[in-house]
Amino acid sequence: MPYLPLAVLWWPAALIALVAAVVARHRARLAAEVHAELVESAVDLHLDRLLTRLVEPRPSPQQGRARTECPRRRI
């Protein structure tokens, strides 16, 4: 964004702004993907503790699968 006002006065700044935006978007997507994998790993690692603190009584495997499928269907 800082390059855009400069692009009015100097046309190569528009190219710099475009390249910076493309690189920023790509890096943000990669960072979001890594973050999602880390969150998923943390939940997998600590699922038993999460379930004991959040859910009483513990769900059956069928209920667990149903709860997992519910958010997936919304996507």
DSSP file (Angstrom, degrees, kcal/mol; ACC not computed):
  #  RESIDUE AA STRUCTURE BP1 BP2  ACC     N-H-->O    O-->H-N    N-H-->O    O-->H-N    TCO  KAPPA ALPHA  PHI   PSI    X-CA   Y-CA   Z-CA
    1    1 A M    >         0   0    0      0, 0.0     3,-1.0     0, 0.0    16,-0.1   0.000 360.0 360.0 360.0 -35.3    0.0    0.0    0.0
    2    2 A P  T 3>  +     0   0    0      0, 0.0     4,-0.6     0, 0.0    15,-0.0   0.781 360.0  56.4 -64.8 -22.3    2.8    2.6    0.6
    3    3 A Y  H 3> S+     0   0    0      1,-0.2     4,-1.6     2,-0.1    14,-0.1   0.715  89.1  76.4 -80.2 -19.2    3.9    2.2   -3.0
    4    4 A L  H <> S+     0   0    0     -3,-1.0     4,-0.7     1,-0.2     3,-0.3   0.917  94.3  46.0 -63.5 -46.1    0.5    3.1   -4.4
    5    5 A P  H >> S+     0   0    0      0, 0.0     3,-0.8     0, 0.0     4,-0.6   0.884 113.1  52.3 -62.7 -34.3    0.7    6.9   -3.8
    6    6 A L  H >X S+     0   0    0     -4,-0.6     4,-2.5     1,-0.2     3,-0.8   0.809  97.0  67.9 -68.0 -28.6    4.2    6.8   -5.2
    7    7 A A  H 3< S+     0   0    0     -4,-1.6    -1,-0.2    -3,-0.3     7,-0.2   0.754  90.3  63.4 -64.5 -23.9    2.9    5.0   -8.3
    8    8 A V  H << S+     0   0    0     -3,-0.8    -1,-0.3    -4,-0.7    -2,-0.2   0.872 114.9  30.9 -66.0 -35.9    1.0    8.2   -9.3
    9    9 A L  H << S+     0   0    0     -3,-0.8     2,-0.4    -4,-0.6    -2,-0.2   0.772 131.1  30.8 -92.4 -29.2    4.3   10.0   -9.7
   10   10 A W    ><  -     0   0    0     -4,-2.5     3,-1.7     1,-0.1     4,-0.4  -0.931  67.1-153.3-138.9 109.6    6.6    7.2  -10.7
   11   11 A W  T >> S+     0   0    0     -2,-0.4     3,-1.4     1,-0.3     4,-0.8   0.761  89.5  64.8 -61.8 -31.3    5.2    4.2  -12.8
   12   12 A P  H 3> S+     0   0    0      0, 0.0     4,-2.0     0, 0.0    -1,-0.3   0.773  90.9  68.5 -63.3 -21.0    7.8    1.5  -11.7
   13   13 A A  H <> S+     0   0    0     -3,-1.7     4,-2.5     1,-0.2    -6,-0.2   0.820  92.2  59.4 -65.0 -28.8    6.3    1.9   -8.2
   14   14 A A  H <> S+     0   0    0     -3,-1.4     4,-2.2    -4,-0.4    -1,-0.2   0.904 105.8  47.6 -64.7 -40.4    3.1    0.3   -9.5
   15   15 A L  H  X S+     0   0    0     -4,-0.8     4,-2.6     2,-0.2     5,-0.2   0.908 111.6  50.2 -65.6 -41.4    5.1   -2.8  -10.5
   16   16 A I  H  X S+     0   0    0     -4,-2.0     4,-2.5     1,-0.2    -2,-0.2   0.908 110.7  49.8 -62.8 -41.7    6.8   -2.9   -7.1
   17   17 A A  H  X S+     0   0    0     -4,-2.5     4,-2.2     2,-0.2    -1,-0.2   0.898 111.0  49.6 -64.3 -40.7    3.4   -2.6   -5.4
   18   18 A L  H  X S+     0   0    0     -4,-2.2     4,-2.2     2,-0.2    -2,-0.2   0.932 112.7  45.9 -64.8 -46.2    2.0   -5.4   -7.5
   19   19 A V  H  X S+     0   0    0     -4,-2.6     4,-2.5     1,-0.2     5,-0.2   0.913 112.6  51.0 -63.7 -42.5    4.9   -7.7   -6.7
   20   20 A A  H  X S+     0   0    0     -4,-2.5     4,-2.4    -5,-0.2    -1,-0.2   0.896 110.4  49.5 -62.6 -40.0    4.8   -6.9   -3.0
   21   21 A A  H  X S+     0   0    0     -4,-2.2     4,-2.3     2,-0.2    -1,-0.2   0.905 111.6  48.2 -66.5 -41.4    1.0   -7.6   -2.9
   22   22 A V  H  X S+     0   0    0     -4,-2.2     4,-2.3     2,-0.2    -2,-0.2   0.927 114.0  46.2 -65.7 -44.5    1.4  -11.0   -4.7
   23   23 A V  H  X S+     0   0    0     -4,-2.5     4,-2.6     1,-0.2     5,-0.2   0.913 112.3  50.8 -64.9 -42.2    4.3  -12.0   -2.4
   24   24 A A  H  X S+     0   0    0     -4,-2.4     4,-2.2    -5,-0.2    -2,-0.2   0.908 110.7  48.8 -62.8 -42.0    2.4  -10.9    0.7
   25   25 A R  H  X S+     0   0    0     -4,-2.3     4,-2.1     2,-0.2    -1,-0.2   0.925 112.3  48.3 -63.7 -44.2   -0.7  -12.9   -0.3
   26   26 A H  H  X S+     0   0    0     -4,-2.3     4,-2.1     1,-0.2    -2,-0.2   0.926 113.3  46.5 -62.5 -45.8    1.3  -16.0   -1.0
   27   27 A R  H  X S+     0   0    0     -4,-2.6     4,-2.3     1,-0.2    -1,-0.2   0.852 110.4  53.7 -67.3 -33.9    3.2  -15.8    2.3
   28   28 A A  H  X S+     0   0    0     -4,-2.2     4,-2.3    -5,-0.2    -1,-0.2   0.900 108.4  49.6 -66.9 -39.8    0.0  -15.2    4.2
   29   29 A R  H  X S+     0   0    0     -4,-2.1     4,-2.1     2,-0.2    -2,-0.2   0.916 111.7  48.4 -65.2 -42.0   -1.6  -18.3    2.7
   30   30 A L  H  X S+     0   0    0     -4,-2.1     4,-2.3     1,-0.2    -2,-0.2   0.914 111.8  49.4 -63.3 -42.5    1.4  -20.4    3.6
   31   31 A A  H  X S+     0   0    0     -4,-2.3     4,-2.4     1,-0.2    -2,-0.2   0.891 110.4  50.4 -64.8 -39.2    1.4  -19.0    7.2
   32   32 A A  H  X S+     0   0    0     -4,-2.3     4,-2.3     2,-0.2    -1,-0.2   0.882 109.8  51.1 -66.4 -37.5   -2.3  -19.7    7.6
   33   33 A E  H  X S+     0   0    0     -4,-2.1     4,-2.0     2,-0.2    -2,-0.2   0.925 111.5  46.6 -65.2 -44.6   -1.8  -23.3    6.3
   34   34 A V  H  X S+     0   0    0     -4,-2.3     4,-2.3     1,-0.2    -2,-0.2   0.912 112.0  51.4 -63.5 -42.3    1.1  -23.9    8.8
   35   35 A H  H  X S+     0   0    0     -4,-2.4     4,-2.4     1,-0.2    -2,-0.2   0.913 108.7  50.9 -62.0 -42.8   -1.0  -22.4   11.6
   36   36 A A  H  X S+     0   0    0     -4,-2.3     4,-2.4     1,-0.2    -1,-0.2   0.897 110.2  49.7 -62.7 -40.3   -4.0  -24.7   10.8
   37   37 A E  H  X S+     0   0    0     -4,-2.0     4,-2.3     2,-0.2    -1,-0.2   0.896 110.9  49.6 -65.4 -39.6   -1.7  -27.7   10.9
   38   38 A L  H  X S+     0   0    0     -4,-2.3     4,-2.3     2,-0.2    -2,-0.2   0.902 111.4  48.2 -66.5 -40.5   -0.3  -26.7   14.2
   39   39 A V  H  X S+     0   0    0     -4,-2.4     4,-2.4     2,-0.2    -2,-0.2   0.921 111.9  49.9 -64.7 -43.1   -3.7  -26.2   15.7
   40   40 A E  H  X S+     0   0    0     -4,-2.4     4,-2.5     1,-0.2    -2,-0.2   0.905 111.2  49.2 -62.3 -41.3   -4.9  -29.5   14.4
   41   41 A S  H  X S+     0   0    0     -4,-2.3     4,-2.6     2,-0.2    -1,-0.2   0.907 110.3  50.8 -64.4 -41.7   -1.8  -31.2   15.9
   42   42 A A  H  X S+     0   0    0     -4,-2.3     4,-2.2     2,-0.2    -2,-0.2   0.907 111.4  47.5 -63.6 -41.5   -2.4  -29.6   19.2
   43   43 A V  H  < S+     0   0    0     -4,-2.4     4,-0.3     2,-0.2    -2,-0.2   0.923 112.5  49.5 -65.8 -43.2   -6.0  -30.7   19.3
   44   44 A D  H >< S+     0   0    0     -4,-2.5     3,-0.7     1,-0.2     4,-0.2   0.902 113.2  47.7 -61.1 -40.6   -5.0  -34.2   18.3
   45   45 A L  H 3< S+     0   0    0     -4,-2.6     3,-0.2     1,-0.2    -1,-0.2   0.889 123.2  30.8 -67.5 -39.9   -2.4  -34.3   21.0
   46   46 A H  T 3X S+     0   0    0     -4,-2.2     4,-2.4    -5,-0.2    -1,-0.2   0.049  81.1 117.8-110.6  24.2   -4.5  -33.0   23.8
   47   47 A L  H <> S+     0   0    0     -3,-0.7     4,-2.8    -4,-0.3     5,-0.2   0.893  74.6  53.2 -62.6 -41.2   -7.9  -34.3   22.8
   48   48 A D  H  > S+     0   0    0     -4,-0.2     4,-2.2    -3,-0.2    -1,-0.2   0.925 111.6  45.4 -61.1 -44.3   -8.4  -36.5   25.8
   49   49 A R  H  > S+     0   0    0      2,-0.2     4,-1.7     1,-0.2    -1,-0.2   0.899 113.0  51.2 -66.2 -39.4   -7.8  -33.6   28.2
   50   50 A L  H  X S+     0   0    0     -4,-2.4     4,-2.4     1,-0.2     5,-0.3   0.928 111.0  47.9 -62.7 -43.8  -10.0  -31.3   26.1
   51   51 A L  H  X S+     0   0    0     -4,-2.8     4,-2.4     1,-0.2    -2,-0.2   0.898 109.8  51.5 -66.4 -39.7  -12.9  -33.8   26.2
   52   52 A T  H  < S+     0   0    0     -4,-2.2    -1,-0.2    -5,-0.2    -2,-0.2   0.844 116.9  40.4 -67.6 -30.0  -12.6  -34.4   30.0
   53   53 A R  H  < S+     0   0    0     -4,-1.7    -2,-0.2    -5,-0.2    -1,-0.2   0.807 126.2  31.8 -85.5 -29.5  -12.8  -30.7   30.6
   54   54 A L  H  < S+     0   0    0     -4,-2.4     2,-0.5     1,-0.2    -3,-0.2   0.796 115.6  46.9 -99.5 -31.1  -15.4  -29.7   28.1
   55   55 A V     <  -     0   0    0     -4,-2.4    -1,-0.2    -5,-0.3     3,-0.0  -0.953  65.3-149.8-124.8 127.8  -17.7  -32.7   27.8
   56   56 A E  S    S+     0   0    0     -2,-0.5     2,-0.1     1,-0.2    -4,-0.0  -0.991  82.9  26.5-131.9 127.3  -19.4  -34.8   30.5
   57   57 A P  S    S-     0   0    0      0, 0.0    -1,-0.2     0, 0.0    -5,-0.0   0.695 101.5-108.7 -76.2 170.0  -20.0  -37.7   29.9
   58   58 A R        -     0   0    0     -2,-0.1    -2,-0.1     1,-0.1    -6,-0.0  -0.412  37.8-115.7 -66.7 134.6  -17.5  -38.7   27.3
   59   59 A P        -     0   0    0      0, 0.0    -1,-0.1     0, 0.0    -4,-0.0  -0.312  25.3-111.9 -72.5 154.7  -19.1  -39.2   23.9
   60   60 A S     >  -     0   0    0      1,-0.1     4,-2.4    -2,-0.0     5,-0.2  -0.335  35.0-101.7 -74.3 165.1  -19.1  -42.6   22.1
   61   61 A P  H  > S+     0   0    0      0, 0.0     4,-2.3     0, 0.0     5,-0.2   0.868 124.2  52.6 -57.9 -36.1  -17.0  -43.1   19.0
   62   62 A Q  H  > S+     0   0    0      2,-0.2     4,-2.2     1,-0.2     5,-0.1   0.906 109.9  47.4 -66.6 -40.7  -20.2  -42.7   16.8
   63   63 A Q  H  > S+     0   0    0      2,-0.2     4,-2.4     1,-0.2    -1,-0.2   0.884 110.6  53.3 -66.3 -37.3  -21.1  -39.4   18.5
   64   64 A G  H  X S+     0   0    0     -4,-2.4     4,-1.8     2,-0.2    -2,-0.2   0.917 109.4  47.4 -62.9 -44.0  -17.5  -38.3   18.0
   65   65 A R  H  X S+     0   0    0     -4,-2.3     4,-2.5     2,-0.2    -1,-0.2   0.900 111.5  51.3 -63.8 -40.2  -17.6  -39.0   14.3
   66   66 A A  H  X S+     0   0    0     -4,-2.2     4,-1.6     1,-0.2    -2,-0.2   0.901 110.3  48.7 -64.4 -39.9  -21.0  -37.2   14.0
   67   67 A R  H  < S+     0   0    0     -4,-2.4    -1,-0.2     1,-0.2    -2,-0.2   0.829 112.4  49.5 -68.6 -31.2  -19.5  -34.2   15.8
   68   68 A T  H  X S+     0   0    0     -4,-1.8     4,-1.0     1,-0.2    -2,-0.2   0.887 110.7  49.1 -73.0 -39.4  -16.5  -34.2   13.5
   69   69 A E  H  X S+     0   0    0     -4,-2.5     4,-1.9     1,-0.2    -2,-0.2   0.797  97.5  70.9 -71.8 -28.5  -18.6  -34.5   10.4
   70   70 A C  H  X S+     0   0    0     -4,-1.6     4,-0.8     1,-0.2     3,-0.3   0.937 102.9  39.4 -57.8 -52.4  -20.9  -31.6   11.3
   71   71 A P  H  > S+     0   0    0      0, 0.0     4,-0.8     0, 0.0     3,-0.5   0.857 112.4  58.4 -66.9 -31.7  -18.4  -28.8   10.8
   72   72 A R  H >< S+     0   0    0     -4,-1.0     3,-0.6     1,-0.2    -2,-0.2   0.853 101.3  55.0 -65.7 -32.9  -17.0  -30.5    7.7
   73   73 A R  H 3< S+     0   0    0     -4,-1.9    -1,-0.2    -3,-0.3    -3,-0.1   0.791 102.3  57.9 -70.1 -26.0  -20.3  -30.4    6.0
   74   74 A R  H 3<        0   0    0     -4,-0.8    -1,-0.2    -3,-0.5    -2,-0.2   0.722 360.0 360.0 -75.5 -21.4  -20.6  -26.6    6.5
   75   75 A I    <<        0   0    0     -4,-0.8    -1,-0.2    -3,-0.6    -2,-0.1   0.478 360.0 360.0 -77.8 360.0  -17.4  -25.9    4.6
